[in-house]
Amino acid sequence: MADDRFRDAEVIRRILADTSVWAVIGLGGDPERAAYDVAAFLQAHGKRIIPIHPRAAEVLGEQGYTNLADVPAEIDIDVVDVFRRSSEAGKSVDDAITRGARAVWLQLGVVDAAAAERAAAAGLDVVMDTCPKIEWPRHGPT
């Protein structure tokens, strides 16, 4: 269970309402995976998704990249959405900080308190252990 500081309703509301580009770490082309479902949901709600996956496939009509550093600099990434094991999430969070993202969102079941603290200390909004698709009905734009 994540620290409730990282499930603050106002932060969730701000991220859902005031962001446009979401880099989705772990998004591949398998429509049966949660990352695909959530990315499709975000797209349907006006967000641009950037797939980040070792195979760098095109997903949901968007060019994929093997890692965050490979995304062209002219693409401003607002949110890095992490679909990785908790033990691997810290690298994605550190990459988000380096990249200059405005927020990191660690998905449902992804908990790395130290990484969340690093992101918060760097000035990023942080959400951990929940899902934007779950939060949208309560906190998303109407």
ZABA-603083 format. One record per atom (N, C-alpha, C, O): residue number from 0; residue in one letter; x, y, z. Coordinates in nm, 2 decimals. Each point is the difference from the previous one (the first is absolute). Example, Ala and Ser with C-alpha at 12.3 -4.5 7.8 and 13.67 -1.06 7.14 Angstrom:
// ZABA-603083
NODE,0,A,1.32,-0.57,0.78
NODE,0,A,-0.09,0.12,0.00
NODE,0,A,0.09,0.12,0.00
NODE,0,A,0.10,0.00,0.07
NODE,1,S,-0.14,0.11,-0.14
NODE,1,S,0.09,0.11,0.00
NODE,1,S,-0.08,0.11,0.08
NODE,1,S,0.05,0.11,0.01
END
This chain:
// ZABA-603083
NODE,0,M,0.08,-0.12,0.00
NODE,0,M,-0.08,0.12,0.00
NODE,0,M,0.09,0.12,0.00
NODE,0,M,0.09,0.01,0.08
NODE,1,A,-0.12,0.09,-0.16
NODE,1,A,0.08,0.12,-0.02
NODE,1,A,-0.04,0.10,0.11
NODE,1,A,-0.10,0.00,0.06
NODE,2,D,0.20,0.09,-0.04
NODE,2,D,-0.02,0.11,0.09
NODE,2,D,-0.11,0.09,-0.06
NODE,2,D,0.00,0.03,-0.12
NODE,3,D,-0.10,0.00,0.21
NODE,3,D,-0.11,0.08,-0.05
NODE,3,D,0.03,0.14,-0.06
NODE,3,D,-0.07,0.06,-0.07
NODE,4,R,0.19,-0.01,0.11
NODE,4,R,0.05,0.13,-0.06
NODE,4,R,0.01,-0.01,-0.15
NODE,4,R,-0.02,0.10,-0.07
NODE,5,F,0.04,-0.22,0.02
NODE,5,F,0.02,-0.02,-0.14
NODE,5,F,-0.13,-0.05,-0.07
NODE,5,F,0.00,-0.05,-0.11
NODE,6,R,-0.12,0.08,0.18
NODE,6,R,-0.13,-0.02,-0.06
NODE,6,R,-0.09,0.12,0.03
NODE,6,R,-0.12,-0.02,0.03
NODE,7,D,0.18,0.13,-0.03
NODE,7,D,-0.07,0.13,0.04
NODE,7,D,-0.09,0.03,-0.12
NODE,7,D,0.03,0.01,-0.11
NODE,8,A,-0.16,0.02,0.15
NODE,8,A,-0.10,0.02,-0.10
NODE,8,A,0.03,0.12,-0.08
NODE,8,A,-0.03,0.00,-0.12
NODE,9,E,0.08,0.11,0.18
NODE,9,E,0.03,0.12,-0.08
NODE,9,E,0.11,-0.02,-0.10
NODE,9,E,0.00,0.05,-0.12
NODE,10,V,0.10,-0.13,0.16
NODE,10,V,0.11,-0.03,-0.10
NODE,10,V,-0.05,-0.09,-0.11
NODE,10,V,0.03,0.03,-0.12
NODE,11,I,-0.11,-0.13,0.15
NODE,11,I,-0.06,-0.08,-0.10
NODE,11,I,-0.09,0.08,-0.10
NODE,11,I,0.01,-0.01,-0.12
NODE,12,R,-0.09,0.10,0.18
NODE,12,R,-0.08,0.09,-0.08
NODE,12,R,0.08,0.08,-0.10
NODE,12,R,-0.03,0.02,-0.12
NODE,13,R,0.14,0.04,0.18
NODE,13,R,0.09,0.09,-0.08
NODE,13,R,0.06,-0.08,-0.12
NODE,13,R,0.01,0.05,-0.11
NODE,14,I,0.04,-0.17,0.14
NODE,14,I,0.07,-0.08,-0.10
NODE,14,I,-0.10,-0.04,-0.11
NODE,14,I,0.03,0.02,-0.12
NODE,15,L,-0.15,-0.06,0.16
NODE,15,L,-0.10,-0.04,-0.10
NODE,15,L,-0.05,0.11,-0.08
NODE,15,L,-0.02,-0.01,-0.12
NODE,16,A,0.01,0.13,0.18
NODE,16,A,-0.05,0.12,-0.08
NODE,16,A,0.10,0.08,-0.07
NODE,16,A,-0.03,0.05,-0.11
NODE,17,D,0.15,-0.04,0.16
NODE,17,D,0.09,0.10,-0.05
NODE,17,D,0.12,-0.06,-0.08
NODE,17,D,0.11,0.07,-0.01
NODE,18,T,-0.12,-0.19,-0.03
NODE,18,T,0.11,-0.06,-0.08
NODE,18,T,-0.05,-0.05,-0.13
NODE,18,T,-0.12,-0.02,-0.02
NODE,19,S,0.21,0.00,-0.08
NODE,19,S,-0.03,-0.04,-0.13
NODE,19,S,0.07,-0.12,-0.05
NODE,19,S,-0.06,-0.09,-0.06
NODE,20,V,0.19,0.08,0.09
NODE,20,V,0.08,-0.11,-0.05
NODE,20,V,0.05,-0.09,0.11
NODE,20,V,0.06,0.04,0.10
NODE,21,W,-0.10,-0.17,-0.12
NODE,21,W,0.03,-0.10,0.10
NODE,21,W,0.10,-0.11,-0.06
NODE,21,W,-0.04,-0.06,-0.10
NODE,22,A,0.16,0.05,0.15
NODE,22,A,0.09,-0.11,-0.04
NODE,22,A,-0.04,-0.12,0.09
NODE,22,A,0.00,0.01,0.12
NODE,23,V,-0.04,-0.12,-0.19
NODE,23,V,-0.04,-0.12,0.08
NODE,23,V,0.11,-0.10,-0.01
NODE,23,V,0.02,-0.07,-0.10
NODE,24,I,0.04,0.05,0.22
NODE,24,I,0.11,-0.09,0.01
NODE,24,I,-0.06,-0.14,0.01
NODE,24,I,-0.07,-0.03,0.09
NODE,25,G,0.11,-0.06,-0.18
NODE,25,G,-0.05,-0.14,0.00
NODE,25,G,-0.11,-0.02,-0.10
NODE,25,G,-0.07,-0.10,0.00
NODE,26,L,0.04,0.20,-0.08
NODE,26,L,-0.11,-0.01,-0.10
NODE,26,L,0.04,-0.07,-0.13
NODE,26,L,0.08,0.06,-0.08
NODE,27,G,-0.12,-0.18,0.06
NODE,27,G,0.02,-0.07,-0.12
NODE,27,G,-0.13,-0.02,-0.07
NODE,27,G,-0.10,0.06,0.03
NODE,28,G,0.11,-0.14,-0.14
NODE,28,G,-0.12,-0.02,-0.09
NODE,28,G,-0.10,-0.10,0.04
NODE,28,G,-0.09,-0.03,-0.08
NODE,29,D,0.10,-0.03,0.20
NODE,29,D,-0.10,-0.10,0.05
NODE,29,D,-0.12,0.06,0.06
NODE,29,D,0.01,0.05,0.11
NODE,30,P,-0.12,-0.06,-0.18
NODE,30,P,-0.13,0.07,0.05
NODE,30,P,-0.05,-0.07,0.13
NODE,30,P,-0.09,0.06,0.06
NODE,31,E,0.14,-0.17,-0.03
NODE,31,E,-0.04,-0.07,0.13
NODE,31,E,0.07,0.05,0.12
NODE,31,E,-0.04,-0.03,0.11
NODE,32,R,0.14,0.11,-0.13
NODE,32,R,0.08,0.06,0.11
NODE,32,R,-0.06,0.13,0.06
NODE,32,R,-0.06,0.07,-0.07
NODE,33,A,0.07,-0.06,0.20
NODE,33,A,-0.06,0.12,0.06
NODE,33,A,0.06,0.13,-0.05
NODE,33,A,-0.07,0.10,-0.02
NODE,34,A,0.20,-0.10,-0.02
NODE,34,A,0.06,0.13,-0.05
NODE,34,A,-0.07,0.04,-0.13
NODE,34,A,-0.03,0.12,-0.02
NODE,35,Y,0.00,-0.22,-0.06
NODE,35,Y,-0.07,0.03,-0.13
NODE,35,Y,-0.14,0.06,0.03
NODE,35,Y,-0.04,0.10,-0.06
NODE,36,D,-0.03,-0.16,0.15
NODE,36,D,-0.14,0.04,0.03
NODE,36,D,0.00,0.14,0.06
NODE,36,D,-0.08,0.08,-0.05
NODE,37,V,0.17,-0.05,0.14
NODE,37,V,0.01,0.13,0.06
NODE,37,V,0.04,0.11,-0.11
NODE,37,V,-0.05,0.11,0.00
NODE,38,A,0.15,-0.15,-0.08
NODE,38,A,0.04,0.10,-0.10
NODE,38,A,-0.11,0.03,-0.10
NODE,38,A,-0.02,0.11,-0.04
NODE,39,A,-0.06,-0.21,0.00
NODE,39,A,-0.11,0.02,-0.09
NODE,39,A,-0.10,0.09,0.07
NODE,39,A,-0.06,0.09,-0.06
NODE,40,F,0.04,-0.11,0.19
NODE,40,F,-0.10,0.08,0.08
NODE,40,F,0.05,0.15,0.00
NODE,40,F,-0.07,0.09,-0.03
NODE,41,L,0.20,-0.07,0.06
NODE,41,L,0.05,0.13,0.00
NODE,41,L,-0.01,0.07,-0.14
NODE,41,L,-0.03,0.12,-0.01
NODE,42,Q,0.06,-0.20,-0.09
NODE,42,Q,-0.01,0.06,-0.14
NODE,42,Q,-0.15,0.04,-0.03
NODE,42,Q,-0.02,0.11,-0.05
NODE,43,A,-0.07,-0.19,0.09
NODE,43,A,-0.14,0.03,-0.02
NODE,43,A,-0.05,0.12,0.08
NODE,43,A,-0.10,0.06,-0.03
NODE,44,H,0.18,-0.02,0.13
NODE,44,H,-0.03,0.12,0.08
NODE,44,H,0.10,0.11,-0.04
NODE,44,H,0.02,0.09,0.09
NODE,45,G,0.03,-0.09,-0.21
NODE,45,G,0.07,0.11,-0.05
NODE,45,G,0.15,0.01,0.03
NODE,45,G,0.07,0.10,-0.03
NODE,46,K,-0.01,-0.20,0.09
NODE,46,K,0.14,0.00,0.03
NODE,46,K,0.08,-0.06,-0.11
NODE,46,K,-0.05,-0.10,-0.07
NODE,47,R,0.17,0.15,0.04
NODE,47,R,0.09,-0.07,-0.09
NODE,47,R,0.08,-0.09,0.08
NODE,47,R,0.05,0.03,0.10
NODE,48,I,-0.04,-0.15,-0.15
NODE,48,I,0.09,-0.10,0.07
NODE,48,I,0.12,-0.03,-0.08
NODE,48,I,0.00,0.00,-0.12
NODE,49,I,0.11,-0.02,0.19
NODE,49,I,0.13,-0.04,-0.06
NODE,49,I,0.04,-0.13,0.06
NODE,49,I,0.03,-0.02,0.12
NODE,50,P,-0.04,-0.09,-0.20
NODE,50,P,0.04,-0.13,0.04
NODE,50,P,0.15,-0.02,0.03
NODE,50,P,0.08,0.04,-0.08
NODE,51,I,-0.05,-0.09,0.20
NODE,51,I,0.14,-0.02,0.03
NODE,51,I,0.01,-0.15,0.04
NODE,51,I,-0.06,-0.05,0.10
NODE,52,H,0.13,-0.03,-0.19
NODE,52,H,0.01,-0.14,0.01
NODE,52,H,0.12,-0.05,-0.07
NODE,52,H,0.04,0.06,-0.10
NODE,53,P,0.03,-0.16,0.16
NODE,53,P,0.12,-0.05,-0.07
NODE,53,P,-0.01,-0.03,-0.15
NODE,53,P,0.10,0.01,-0.07
NODE,54,R,-0.22,-0.05,0.03
NODE,54,R,-0.02,-0.04,-0.14
NODE,54,R,-0.03,0.13,-0.09
NODE,54,R,-0.01,-0.01,-0.12
NODE,55,A,-0.02,0.12,0.19
NODE,55,A,-0.03,0.13,-0.07
NODE,55,A,-0.09,-0.01,-0.11
NODE,55,A,0.02,0.06,-0.11
NODE,56,A,-0.13,-0.14,0.12
NODE,56,A,-0.10,-0.01,-0.10
NODE,56,A,-0.09,0.12,-0.01
NODE,56,A,-0.01,0.07,0.10
NODE,57,E,-0.05,-0.05,-0.21
NODE,57,E,-0.11,0.10,-0.01
NODE,57,E,-0.12,-0.06,0.07
NODE,57,E,-0.03,-0.11,-0.02
NODE,58,V,-0.03,0.19,0.11
NODE,58,V,-0.11,-0.04,0.08
NODE,58,V,-0.11,0.11,-0.01
NODE,58,V,0.03,0.11,0.03
NODE,59,L,-0.15,-0.15,-0.05
NODE,59,L,-0.11,0.09,-0.01
NODE,59,L,0.03,0.12,-0.09
NODE,59,L,-0.05,0.11,0.03
NODE,60,G,0.12,-0.14,-0.14
NODE,60,G,0.03,0.11,-0.10
NODE,60,G,0.11,0.09,0.04
NODE,60,G,0.03,0.09,-0.07
NODE,61,E,0.04,-0.12,0.18
NODE,61,E,0.11,0.09,0.05
NODE,61,E,0.13,-0.08,-0.01
NODE,61,E,0.01,-0.12,0.03
NODE,62,Q,0.10,0.19,-0.08
NODE,62,Q,0.13,-0.06,-0.01
NODE,62,Q,0.05,-0.04,0.14
NODE,62,Q,-0.01,0.08,0.10
NODE,63,G,0.06,-0.20,-0.09
NODE,63,G,0.06,-0.05,0.13
NODE,63,G,0.15,0.03,0.01
NODE,63,G,0.06,0.02,-0.11
NODE,64,Y,-0.01,-0.01,0.23
NODE,64,Y,0.14,0.02,0.02
NODE,64,Y,0.05,-0.10,0.11
NODE,64,Y,-0.08,-0.04,0.08
NODE,65,T,0.21,0.00,-0.09
NODE,65,T,0.05,-0.10,0.09
NODE,65,T,0.01,0.05,0.14
NODE,65,T,0.00,-0.08,0.10
NODE,66,N,0.03,0.21,-0.09
NODE,66,N,0.01,0.06,0.14
NODE,66,N,-0.04,0.15,-0.01
NODE,66,N,-0.01,0.06,-0.11
NODE,67,L,0.00,0.00,0.22
NODE,67,L,-0.04,0.14,0.01
NODE,67,L,0.10,0.09,-0.07
NODE,67,L,-0.03,0.10,-0.06
NODE,68,A,0.16,-0.13,0.07
NODE,68,A,0.10,0.08,-0.05
NODE,68,A,0.00,0.00,-0.15
NODE,68,A,0.05,0.10,-0.06
NODE,69,D,-0.11,-0.20,-0.01
NODE,69,D,-0.01,0.00,-0.14
NODE,69,D,-0.11,0.08,-0.06
NODE,69,D,-0.01,0.03,-0.12
NODE,70,V,-0.08,0.02,0.20
NODE,70,V,-0.11,0.09,-0.04
NODE,70,V,0.06,0.13,-0.05
NODE,70,V,0.07,0.06,0.08
NODE,71,P,-0.10,-0.01,-0.20
NODE,71,P,0.05,0.12,-0.04
NODE,71,P,-0.02,0.12,0.10
NODE,71,P,-0.11,0.01,0.05
NODE,72,A,0.21,0.07,-0.04
NODE,72,A,0.00,0.11,0.10
NODE,72,A,-0.12,0.10,-0.03
NODE,72,A,-0.05,0.06,0.10
NODE,73,E,0.01,-0.05,-0.22
NODE,73,E,-0.11,0.09,-0.03
NODE,73,E,-0.14,-0.04,0.05
NODE,73,E,-0.09,0.07,-0.01
NODE,74,I,0.09,-0.20,0.05
NODE,74,I,-0.13,-0.05,0.06
NODE,74,I,0.01,0.03,0.15
NODE,74,I,0.08,-0.07,0.07
NODE,75,D,-0.16,0.16,-0.02
NODE,75,D,-0.01,0.03,0.14
NODE,75,D,-0.09,-0.10,0.07
NODE,75,D,-0.12,-0.02,-0.03
NODE,76,I,0.18,-0.06,0.12
NODE,76,I,-0.07,-0.10,0.07
NODE,76,I,-0.05,0.06,0.13
NODE,76,I,0.08,0.05,0.08
NODE,77,D,-0.21,-0.06,-0.06
NODE,77,D,-0.06,0.05,0.13
NODE,77,D,0.01,-0.10,0.11
NODE,77,D,0.04,0.02,0.11
NODE,78,V,-0.08,-0.15,-0.15
NODE,78,V,-0.02,-0.10,0.10
NODE,78,V,0.08,-0.13,-0.04
NODE,78,V,-0.01,-0.04,-0.12
NODE,79,V,0.08,-0.02,0.21
NODE,79,V,0.06,-0.13,-0.03
NODE,79,V,-0.08,-0.10,0.09
NODE,79,V,0.00,0.00,0.12
NODE,80,D,-0.08,-0.09,-0.19
NODE,80,D,-0.09,-0.09,0.06
NODE,80,D,0.07,-0.14,0.00
NODE,80,D,0.04,-0.05,-0.11
NODE,81,V,-0.01,0.00,0.23
NODE,81,V,0.08,-0.12,0.01
NODE,81,V,-0.07,-0.13,0.02
NODE,81,V,-0.07,-0.02,0.11
NODE,82,F,0.07,-0.07,-0.20
NODE,82,F,-0.05,-0.13,0.00
NODE,82,F,0.12,-0.10,0.01
NODE,82,F,0.03,-0.07,-0.10
NODE,83,R,0.04,0.07,0.21
NODE,83,R,0.12,-0.08,0.02
NODE,83,R,-0.01,-0.06,0.14
NODE,83,R,-0.08,0.05,0.09
NODE,84,R,0.15,-0.16,-0.06
NODE,84,R,0.00,-0.05,0.14
NODE,84,R,0.06,0.11,0.09
NODE,84,R,0.07,0.09,-0.04
NODE,85,S,-0.12,-0.09,0.16
NODE,85,S,0.05,0.09,0.10
NODE,85,S,0.15,0.01,0.01
NODE,85,S,0.06,0.11,0.01
NODE,86,S,0.00,-0.23,-0.02
NODE,86,S,0.15,0.00,0.01
NODE,86,S,0.07,0.06,-0.12
NODE,86,S,0.12,0.03,0.01
NODE,87,E,-0.19,0.00,-0.11
NODE,87,E,0.06,0.06,-0.12
NODE,87,E,-0.05,0.14,-0.03
NODE,87,E,0.04,0.07,-0.09
NODE,88,A,-0.14,-0.02,0.17
NODE,88,A,-0.06,0.13,-0.02
NODE,88,A,0.09,0.11,0.02
NODE,88,A,-0.01,0.11,-0.06
NODE,89,G,0.11,-0.12,0.15
NODE,89,G,0.09,0.11,0.04
NODE,89,G,0.08,0.05,-0.12
NODE,89,G,0.02,0.12,-0.01
NODE,90,K,0.02,-0.20,-0.08
NODE,90,K,0.07,0.04,-0.12
NODE,90,K,-0.09,0.09,-0.09
NODE,90,K,0.05,0.10,-0.05
NODE,91,S,-0.17,-0.14,0.04
NODE,91,S,-0.09,0.08,-0.08
NODE,91,S,-0.03,0.13,0.06
NODE,91,S,-0.01,0.10,-0.07
NODE,92,V,0.00,-0.09,0.20
NODE,92,V,-0.02,0.12,0.07
NODE,92,V,0.12,0.09,-0.02
NODE,92,V,-0.01,0.12,-0.02
NODE,93,D,0.13,-0.18,0.04
NODE,93,D,0.12,0.08,-0.02
NODE,93,D,0.01,0.06,-0.14
NODE,93,D,0.04,0.11,-0.02
NODE,94,D,-0.08,-0.20,-0.08
NODE,94,D,0.00,0.05,-0.14
NODE,94,D,-0.10,0.11,-0.02
NODE,94,D,0.03,0.10,-0.07
NODE,95,A,-0.14,-0.10,0.14
NODE,95,A,-0.10,0.10,-0.01
NODE,95,A,0.05,0.13,0.06
NODE,95,A,-0.02,0.11,-0.06
NODE,96,I,0.09,-0.12,0.17
NODE,96,I,0.06,0.12,0.06
NODE,96,I,0.11,0.06,-0.10
NODE,96,I,-0.01,0.12,-0.03
NODE,97,T,0.09,-0.20,-0.02
NODE,97,T,0.11,0.04,-0.10
NODE,97,T,-0.07,0.07,-0.12
NODE,97,T,0.05,0.10,-0.05
NODE,98,R,-0.15,-0.16,0.00
NODE,98,R,-0.07,0.04,-0.12
NODE,98,R,-0.07,0.14,0.02
NODE,98,R,-0.03,0.07,-0.10
NODE,99,G,-0.01,-0.04,0.22
NODE,99,G,-0.07,0.12,0.03
NODE,99,G,-0.15,-0.01,-0.01
NODE,99,G,-0.07,0.10,-0.02
NODE,100,A,0.02,-0.22,0.05
NODE,100,A,-0.14,-0.02,0.00
NODE,100,A,-0.06,0.08,0.12
NODE,100,A,0.07,0.03,0.09
NODE,101,R,-0.20,0.00,-0.10
NODE,101,R,-0.07,0.07,0.10
NODE,101,R,-0.05,-0.09,0.11
NODE,101,R,-0.02,0.04,0.12
NODE,102,A,0.00,-0.17,-0.15
NODE,102,A,-0.06,-0.09,0.09
NODE,102,A,0.04,-0.14,-0.03
NODE,102,A,0.03,-0.04,-0.11
NODE,103,V,-0.04,-0.05,0.22
NODE,103,V,0.01,-0.14,-0.02
NODE,103,V,-0.12,-0.06,0.07
NODE,103,V,-0.05,0.04,0.10
NODE,104,W,0.00,-0.15,-0.17
NODE,104,W,-0.11,-0.07,0.05
NODE,104,W,0.04,-0.15,0.00
NODE,104,W,0.02,-0.06,-0.10
NODE,105,L,-0.01,0.01,0.23
NODE,105,L,0.03,-0.14,0.01
NODE,105,L,-0.13,-0.08,0.02
NODE,105,L,-0.08,0.03,0.08
NODE,106,Q,0.06,-0.12,-0.17
NODE,106,Q,-0.13,-0.07,-0.02
NODE,106,Q,-0.04,-0.08,0.12
NODE,106,Q,0.08,-0.02,0.10
NODE,107,L,-0.20,-0.03,-0.10
NODE,107,L,-0.06,-0.08,0.10
NODE,107,L,0.10,-0.12,0.03
NODE,107,L,0.03,-0.08,-0.09
NODE,108,G,0.01,0.07,0.22
NODE,108,G,0.09,-0.11,0.03
NODE,108,G,0.15,0.03,-0.01
NODE,108,G,0.08,-0.08,0.04
NODE,109,V,-0.05,0.20,-0.10
NODE,109,V,0.14,0.04,-0.01
NODE,109,V,0.03,0.10,0.11
NODE,109,V,-0.05,0.11,0.00
NODE,110,V,0.13,-0.16,0.09
NODE,110,V,0.04,0.08,0.12
NODE,110,V,0.15,0.01,0.02
NODE,110,V,0.06,-0.11,0.01
NODE,111,D,-0.01,0.23,-0.02
NODE,111,D,0.14,0.02,0.03
NODE,111,D,0.01,0.14,0.07
NODE,111,D,0.01,0.10,-0.06
NODE,112,A,-0.02,-0.11,0.19
NODE,112,A,0.00,0.12,0.08
NODE,112,A,0.12,0.09,-0.02
NODE,112,A,-0.01,0.12,0.00
NODE,113,A,0.13,-0.18,-0.01
NODE,113,A,0.12,0.08,-0.01
NODE,113,A,0.00,0.07,-0.14
NODE,113,A,0.04,0.12,0.00
NODE,114,A,-0.09,-0.19,-0.10
NODE,114,A,0.00,0.07,-0.13
NODE,114,A,-0.11,0.11,0.00
NODE,114,A,0.03,0.11,-0.06
NODE,115,A,-0.14,-0.13,0.12
NODE,115,A,-0.10,0.10,0.01
NODE,115,A,0.05,0.12,0.08
NODE,115,A,-0.02,0.12,-0.04
NODE,116,E,0.10,-0.14,0.14
NODE,116,E,0.06,0.11,0.08
NODE,116,E,0.10,0.08,-0.09
NODE,116,E,0.00,0.12,0.01
NODE,117,R,0.08,-0.20,-0.09
NODE,117,R,0.09,0.07,-0.09
NODE,117,R,-0.07,0.09,-0.10
NODE,117,R,0.04,0.11,-0.02
NODE,118,A,-0.15,-0.16,-0.03
NODE,118,A,-0.07,0.08,-0.10
NODE,118,A,-0.07,0.12,0.06
NODE,118,A,0.01,0.11,-0.05
NODE,119,A,-0.06,-0.13,0.17
NODE,119,A,-0.07,0.12,0.07
NODE,119,A,0.11,0.10,0.04
NODE,119,A,-0.02,0.12,-0.02
NODE,120,A,0.14,-0.17,0.06
NODE,120,A,0.11,0.10,0.04
NODE,120,A,0.04,0.07,-0.13
NODE,120,A,0.05,0.12,0.02
NODE,121,A,-0.06,-0.18,-0.13
NODE,121,A,0.04,0.07,-0.13
NODE,121,A,-0.11,0.09,-0.05
NODE,121,A,0.02,0.06,-0.11
NODE,122,G,-0.13,-0.05,0.18
NODE,122,G,-0.11,0.09,-0.04
NODE,122,G,-0.11,-0.06,-0.09
NODE,122,G,-0.08,0.07,-0.05
NODE,123,L,0.09,-0.20,0.03
NODE,123,L,-0.11,-0.07,-0.08
NODE,123,L,-0.12,-0.03,0.08
NODE,123,L,0.01,-0.03,0.12
NODE,124,D,-0.13,0.04,-0.18
NODE,124,D,-0.11,-0.06,0.06
NODE,124,D,0.01,-0.15,0.00
NODE,124,D,0.05,-0.06,-0.10
NODE,125,V,-0.09,-0.01,0.20
NODE,125,V,0.01,-0.14,0.02
NODE,125,V,-0.13,-0.07,0.04
NODE,125,V,-0.06,0.05,0.09
NODE,126,V,0.03,-0.15,-0.17
NODE,126,V,-0.12,-0.09,0.04
NODE,126,V,0.05,-0.14,0.00
NODE,126,V,0.08,-0.04,-0.09
NODE,127,M,-0.12,-0.04,0.19
NODE,127,M,0.06,-0.13,0.02
NODE,127,M,-0.11,-0.10,0.04
NODE,127,M,-0.09,0.04,0.09
NODE,128,D,0.09,-0.16,-0.15
NODE,128,D,-0.09,-0.11,0.04
NODE,128,D,-0.14,0.02,-0.03
NODE,128,D,-0.09,-0.03,0.08
NODE,129,T,0.06,0.10,-0.19
NODE,129,T,-0.14,0.01,-0.05
NODE,129,T,0.01,0.02,-0.15
NODE,129,T,0.11,0.00,-0.06
NODE,130,C,-0.22,0.01,-0.01
NODE,130,C,-0.01,0.00,-0.14
NODE,130,C,-0.08,0.12,-0.05
NODE,130,C,-0.10,0.03,0.05
NODE,131,P,0.15,0.04,-0.16
NODE,131,P,-0.08,0.11,-0.05
NODE,131,P,-0.14,-0.04,-0.05
NODE,131,P,-0.09,0.08,0.01
NODE,132,K,0.08,-0.20,-0.06
NODE,132,K,-0.13,-0.05,-0.04
NODE,132,K,-0.10,-0.01,0.11
NODE,132,K,-0.12,0.03,-0.01
NODE,133,I,0.17,-0.07,0.13
NODE,133,I,-0.08,-0.02,0.12
NODE,133,I,-0.03,0.14,0.06
NODE,133,I,-0.11,0.03,0.04
NODE,134,E,0.21,0.06,-0.05
NODE,134,E,-0.02,0.13,0.06
NODE,134,E,-0.08,0.10,-0.08
NODE,134,E,-0.06,0.09,0.05
NODE,135,W,0.05,-0.11,-0.18
NODE,135,W,-0.06,0.09,-0.09
NODE,135,W,-0.15,0.03,0.04
NODE,135,W,-0.04,0.12,0.00
NODE,136,P,-0.04,-0.22,0.03
NODE,136,P,-0.14,0.03,0.03
NODE,136,P,-0.01,0.10,0.12
NODE,136,P,-0.10,0.08,0.01
NODE,137,R,0.19,-0.09,0.09
NODE,137,R,-0.01,0.08,0.12
NODE,137,R,0.07,0.14,-0.02
NODE,137,R,-0.04,0.10,0.05
NODE,138,H,0.15,-0.10,-0.13
NODE,138,H,0.09,0.11,0.00
NODE,138,H,0.03,0.06,-0.14
NODE,138,H,0.07,0.10,-0.01
NODE,139,G,-0.11,-0.17,-0.09
NODE,139,G,0.04,0.04,-0.13
NODE,139,G,-0.09,0.12,-0.05
NODE,139,G,-0.11,0.02,0.06
NODE,140,P,0.15,0.05,-0.17
NODE,140,P,-0.08,0.10,-0.05
NODE,140,P,-0.13,-0.05,-0.06
NODE,140,P,-0.01,-0.12,-0.04
NODE,141,T,-0.09,0.20,0.05
NODE,141,T,-0.13,-0.04,-0.05
NODE,141,T,-0.02,0.04,-0.15
NODE,141,T,-0.11,-0.03,-0.05
END
